[in-house]
Amino acid sequence: MAMKTIRELREGRGWTQFQLAVKAEVTPSTISNWERGATEPKVGQLRKLARLFEVPMDLIEVADEGVNTTGKRAA
């Protein structure tokens, strides 16, 4: 199984950022920050995400490649 970003895993389940935030017990802005690469989940949060998405922790890529902290694709 290839690595997937939090965004890919979330969208694959058809969940909104809000829905994932409720399930992960964090704020929607935290999910947004993780997906944009502005911040990274702590180990406990990553463990919870792995359980929610039913994937091993080491297959969760923390941020989209090529996206900077403003959420815009790098040129």
Stockholm file with secondary structure:
# STOCKHOLM 1.0

chainA/1-75         MAMKTIRELREGRGWTQFQLAVKAEVTPSTISNWERGATEPKVGQLRKLARLFEVPMDLIEVADEGVNTTGKRAA
#=GR chainA/1-75 SS CCCEEHHHHHHHHTCCHHHHHHHHTSCHHHHHHHHHTSSCCCHHHHHHHHHHHTSCGGGEESSCTTBCTTSCBCC
#=GC SS_cons        CCCEEHHHHHHHHTCCHHHHHHHHTSCHHHHHHHHHTSSCCCHHHHHHHHHHHTSCGGGEESSCTTBCTTSCBCC
//
